[in-house]
């Protein structure tokens, strides 16, 4: 069985967004103070217009959707979107903005969840959307080189035709862009097998705040010649430079994929099953996703998907194996039989056909959407040592016991220790926020977890940065920022807590 | 068949070194100018003595071996070696040295090949050797935390007992230390399967030049909270901080390993075979090592190892597969049969027993040693796009045609595009150097290769840095250095070309 890997996963679309008007960030957070940046004037408008042409210089009503984030939780009031097509245009834009002290908000697919990809005030939006060319693909080495604005799913389709896959996969793949993926160090569903972007990205090109083009667009797997500058930009959320091109190592498409959907009685059993799986099949393990009963209930009720096994278990695991050989077909059954015999798991169903596999993945992938249908979702994306992984959900459930919530549920990439803790309500309620925050961050910090596993810091988590970073780390980060972007025109107000 | 992975590889020992006296670096490179650092005086000696105790403060004759590199190509004339046991002691040392402007040379196992781990002048040597404790190992996640001075082979043995392997393996494993491995972003023999240290290292602790302890000792697989500072230190060759602790993700030991030793007629056939292997078995591929006929001849003649197949081929490949399942036993035979039928390869032998596997690896691993037995070896470690990979050897062979050389040979990690180009002679000869350098770097640069794939820049390649890094990259590197170590007390003269 050869799996059409790319099409096996569903992604959320903007169609599901709430239709409410979005409060301006400056009103939602009145303590935020606009930096002393220039306001764009007619001279600047002429310049941008001339440089990019009217089609790639967006003004008017169309700018609105670029001002608002995907969750509709924050909104800037920028009047201008720049859509350069080339690195050289990005360079010209930044040279100009640097000289004239114009703040820039860098935006990829705008699928971020922490308010990092939209302006806070009136920053000019630099969208990478028009930089969407694939530059080269080496069929022998599997190295893809492309512009930063390529949509992840398009890249997936492209390399799939050559027998390769992208080394990561995200729910937002239909919209998110590779440049944004790098800028936020995206994790996703394949990390347990293919590792982080820090390992997969071979090179990148970025434009510094002053417009200089930094070309680290290496396509080599090994290059130990001085500091590994590219890593400064991966995960720096557009605050150190605008990523314009990417070189990334793609793995060959695995020939065989098997997925099991498993019911378990307790979280301890989940851990035992994870341990057993790693012992027996670690080399083939490509996903180990946890879903709790609340998450399954939500998908069943709000989306109408049916749980493929008895829906009364406390926990569910979606296990995916992939390999060069169909031994995994038998191996997954042996694993499950052993786990059943040892009473680690209670029930399971296995799929090895693309459509079946797709159906099992649908359940996992529809959880965020199903929760959003309640009205509002408080999203927490944390990493925890395995022993504390699910305790976080129990803690929050306890704290929200008396409040009006639709669901408190936990799901996510257990294999990576990455928990998505979601609280669904009919509408936003400040009381609920303050029952969760900063408690959840304090709790995570106490157990040496990360307050943002995948989503980054952006604007919304910036005030909690100190729960995951020491003073010295923040100080060093600031030094780097000051060294590379001394005027701080790139993505201001993001990552760093505003000084009081 | 379960392979004792750790013991399957041989490492070179210092016993094989040439016994000649080593010329002082300052005499070999008279243009190098000592920085305006303080000279250690009796007050400083008292301080170090009191802080570390006599056992961990080395003076006198014993310092000699710390001054000389493994290749005996450079030598400093430091009078003092500090061997702190704890991060806090490192912090005290650096605070003191920073205040008193004393230059420091950071040294791990001193197995580097570019003069990066020994002093150039009289820098005080800070050896990490006494920081050799394993701090923790998590059997569920496979995360190892240890001090920087742990010897790689000891770590391999330790995690092997728990069913894990280290994600990288080096010839120098019996001597090299994990801190040095990180500082030089070591690559090695498993990179094609387990990726680079940039992907495997989860966290590190380092002490900055001014003595501040920067604790990025994360043990989580995912943590997107601000800049990924740890990556600044990986591969920075001790110039930005002293790595004191490491957290690293270890993969489970593969249950089955198969190795084939293959003879091929031309380099094009090698590439075809690599392509075929990736197509059929990329998920199981753990090594694809190239050896040319000169390399095999050298091992046969100088070490007395017998080539396991006909020794008249132009090229040899050592192919290793590893997996959770013994399907690879059959799969490797099918692969070889197909390659034989298509006349891609000419001959091959396969091993699946530890002792047989070890014997095949011995041939590959004894190449450097066998070449050194001629007297002297000019070592070049470059990455090239596959199409130019072997051309580099032919080019150099042509240039040295009329000179007195014992062998010009190419071997290395073809899977990663990493060529070890070695020229063996009876003794060092300036004429040969100038026939090779900077030509080889110009040539590599022309084909967008890296002038140092694994070995780093250190002192010896610093003047060639510009062949792999643009002016802007070097400028940015300097800015980082100035920001983090403004007095430049850490590993001076390394990486950066001396300003004229």
HADDOCK unambig.tbl for C-alpha pairs under 7 A between the chains (distance, minus, plus):
assign (segid A and resid 140 and name CA) (segid B and resid 275 and name CA) 5.89 0.50 0.50
assign (segid A and resid 195 and name CA) (segid B and resid 199 and name CA) 6.37 0.50 0.50
assign (segid A and resid 196 and name CA) (segid B and resid 199 and name CA) 6.06 0.50 0.50
assign (segid A and resid 198 and name CA) (segid B and resid 198 and name CA) 5.90 0.50 0.50
assign (segid A and resid 198 and name CA) (segid B and resid 199 and name CA) 5.53 0.50 0.50
assign (segid A and resid 199 and name CA) (segid B and resid 195 and name CA) 6.38 0.50 0.50
assign (segid A and resid 199 and name CA) (segid B and resid 196 and name CA) 6.06 0.50 0.50
assign (segid A and resid 199 and name CA) (segid B and resid 198 and name CA) 5.53 0.50 0.50
assign (segid A and resid 199 and name CA) (segid B and resid 199 and name CA) 4.15 0.50 0.50
assign (segid A and resid 214 and name CA) (segid B and resid 472 and name CA) 6.58 0.50 0.50
assign (segid A and resid 214 and name CA) (segid B and resid 473 and name CA) 6.74 0.50 0.50
assign (segid A and resid 220 and name CA) (segid B and resid 383 and name CA) 6.84 0.50 0.50
assign (segid A and resid 221 and name CA) (segid B and resid 416 and name CA) 5.69 0.50 0.50
assign (segid A and resid 222 and name CA) (segid B and resid 383 and name CA) 6.44 0.50 0.50
assign (segid A and resid 222 and name CA) (segid B and resid 416 and name CA) 6.88 0.50 0.50
assign (segid A and resid 222 and name CA) (segid B and resid 453 and name CA) 4.90 0.50 0.50
assign (segid A and resid 222 and name CA) (segid B and resid 454 and name CA) 6.59 0.50 0.50
assign (segid A and resid 223 and name CA) (segid B and resid 383 and name CA) 6.95 0.50 0.50
assign (segid A and resid 223 and name CA) (segid B and resid 450 and name CA) 5.49 0.50 0.50
assign (segid A and resid 223 and name CA) (segid B and resid 452 and name CA) 6.01 0.50 0.50
assign (segid A and resid 223 and name CA) (segid B and resid 453 and name CA) 4.38 0.50 0.50
assign (segid A and resid 223 and name CA) (segid B and resid 454 and name CA) 6.61 0.50 0.50
assign (segid A and resid 224 and name CA) (segid B and resid 235 and name CA) 6.75 0.50 0.50
assign (segid A and resid 224 and name CA) (segid B and resid 452 and name CA) 5.44 0.50 0.50
assign (segid A and resid 224 and name CA) (segid B and resid 453 and name CA) 5.24 0.50 0.50
assign (segid A and resid 224 and name CA) (segid B and resid 454 and name CA) 5.52 0.50 0.50
assign (segid A and resid 224 and name CA) (segid B and resid 455 and name CA) 6.71 0.50 0.50
assign (segid A and resid 224 and name CA) (segid B and resid 456 and name CA) 4.77 0.50 0.50
assign (segid A and resid 225 and name CA) (segid B and resid 452 and name CA) 5.79 0.50 0.50
assign (segid A and resid 225 and name CA) (segid B and resid 456 and name CA) 5.61 0.50 0.50
assign (segid A and resid 225 and name CA) (segid B and resid 457 and name CA) 5.72 0.50 0.50
assign (segid A and resid 225 and name CA) (segid B and resid 465 and name CA) 6.70 0.50 0.50
assign (segid A and resid 225 and name CA) (segid B and resid 468 and name CA) 6.65 0.50 0.50
assign (segid A and resid 226 and name CA) (segid B and resid 236 and name CA) 6.39 0.50 0.50
assign (segid A and resid 226 and name CA) (segid B and resid 457 and name CA) 6.55 0.50 0.50
assign (segid A and resid 226 and name CA) (segid B and resid 495 and name CA) 6.14 0.50 0.50
assign (segid A and resid 227 and name CA) (segid B and resid 232 and name CA) 6.97 0.50 0.50
assign (segid A and resid 227 and name CA) (segid B and resid 235 and name CA) 6.25 0.50 0.50
assign (segid A and resid 227 and name CA) (segid B and resid 236 and name CA) 5.26 0.50 0.50
assign (segid A and resid 227 and name CA) (segid B and resid 477 and name CA) 6.39 0.50 0.50
assign (segid A and resid 228 and name CA) (segid B and resid 232 and name CA) 6.92 0.50 0.50
assign (segid A and resid 228 and name CA) (segid B and resid 235 and name CA) 6.83 0.50 0.50
assign (segid A and resid 231 and name CA) (segid B and resid 231 and name CA) 6.16 0.50 0.50
assign (segid A and resid 232 and name CA) (segid B and resid 227 and name CA) 6.96 0.50 0.50
assign (segid A and resid 232 and name CA) (segid B and resid 228 and name CA) 6.93 0.50 0.50
assign (segid A and resid 235 and name CA) (segid B and resid 224 and name CA) 6.74 0.50 0.50
assign (segid A and resid 235 and name CA) (segid B and resid 227 and name CA) 6.25 0.50 0.50
assign (segid A and resid 235 and name CA) (segid B and resid 228 and name CA) 6.83 0.50 0.50
assign (segid A and resid 236 and name CA) (segid B and resid 226 and name CA) 6.38 0.50 0.50
assign (segid A and resid 236 and name CA) (segid B and resid 227 and name CA) 5.27 0.50 0.50
assign (segid A and resid 252 and name CA) (segid B and resid 282 and name CA) 6.43 0.50 0.50
assign (segid A and resid 275 and name CA) (segid B and resid 140 and name CA) 5.86 0.50 0.50
assign (segid A and resid 281 and name CA) (segid B and resid 324 and name CA) 5.69 0.50 0.50
assign (segid A and resid 282 and name CA) (segid B and resid 252 and name CA) 6.41 0.50 0.50
assign (segid A and resid 283 and name CA) (segid B and resid 323 and name CA) 6.27 0.50 0.50
assign (segid A and resid 283 and name CA) (segid B and resid 324 and name CA) 5.92 0.50 0.50
assign (segid A and resid 323 and name CA) (segid B and resid 283 and name CA) 6.26 0.50 0.50
assign (segid A and resid 324 and name CA) (segid B and resid 281 and name CA) 5.68 0.50 0.50
assign (segid A and resid 324 and name CA) (segid B and resid 283 and name CA) 5.91 0.50 0.50
assign (segid A and resid 383 and name CA) (segid B and resid 220 and name CA) 6.83 0.50 0.50
assign (segid A and resid 383 and name CA) (segid B and resid 222 and name CA) 6.43 0.50 0.50
assign (segid A and resid 383 and name CA) (segid B and resid 223 and name CA) 6.95 0.50 0.50
assign (segid A and resid 416 and name CA) (segid B and resid 221 and name CA) 5.67 0.50 0.50
assign (segid A and resid 416 and name CA) (segid B and resid 222 and name CA) 6.87 0.50 0.50
assign (segid A and resid 418 and name CA) (segid B and resid 222 and name CA) 6.99 0.50 0.50
assign (segid A and resid 450 and name CA) (segid B and resid 223 and name CA) 5.49 0.50 0.50
assign (segid A and resid 452 and name CA) (segid B and resid 223 and name CA) 6.01 0.50 0.50
assign (segid A and resid 452 and name CA) (segid B and resid 224 and name CA) 5.44 0.50 0.50
assign (segid A and resid 452 and name CA) (segid B and resid 225 and name CA) 5.78 0.50 0.50
assign (segid A and resid 453 and name CA) (segid B and resid 222 and name CA) 4.90 0.50 0.50
assign (segid A and resid 453 and name CA) (segid B and resid 223 and name CA) 4.37 0.50 0.50
assign (segid A and resid 453 and name CA) (segid B and resid 224 and name CA) 5.22 0.50 0.50
assign (segid A and resid 454 and name CA) (segid B and resid 222 and name CA) 6.60 0.50 0.50
assign (segid A and resid 454 and name CA) (segid B and resid 223 and name CA) 6.61 0.50 0.50
assign (segid A and resid 454 and name CA) (segid B and resid 224 and name CA) 5.51 0.50 0.50
assign (segid A and resid 455 and name CA) (segid B and resid 224 and name CA) 6.71 0.50 0.50
assign (segid A and resid 456 and name CA) (segid B and resid 224 and name CA) 4.78 0.50 0.50
assign (segid A and resid 456 and name CA) (segid B and resid 225 and name CA) 5.61 0.50 0.50
assign (segid A and resid 457 and name CA) (segid B and resid 225 and name CA) 5.73 0.50 0.50
assign (segid A and resid 457 and name CA) (segid B and resid 226 and name CA) 6.55 0.50 0.50
assign (segid A and resid 465 and name CA) (segid B and resid 225 and name CA) 6.70 0.50 0.50
assign (segid A and resid 468 and name CA) (segid B and resid 225 and name CA) 6.65 0.50 0.50
assign (segid A and resid 472 and name CA) (segid B and resid 214 and name CA) 6.59 0.50 0.50
assign (segid A and resid 473 and name CA) (segid B and resid 214 and name CA) 6.74 0.50 0.50
assign (segid A and resid 477 and name CA) (segid B and resid 227 and name CA) 6.39 0.50 0.50
assign (segid A and resid 495 and name CA) (segid B and resid 226 and name CA) 6.15 0.50 0.50
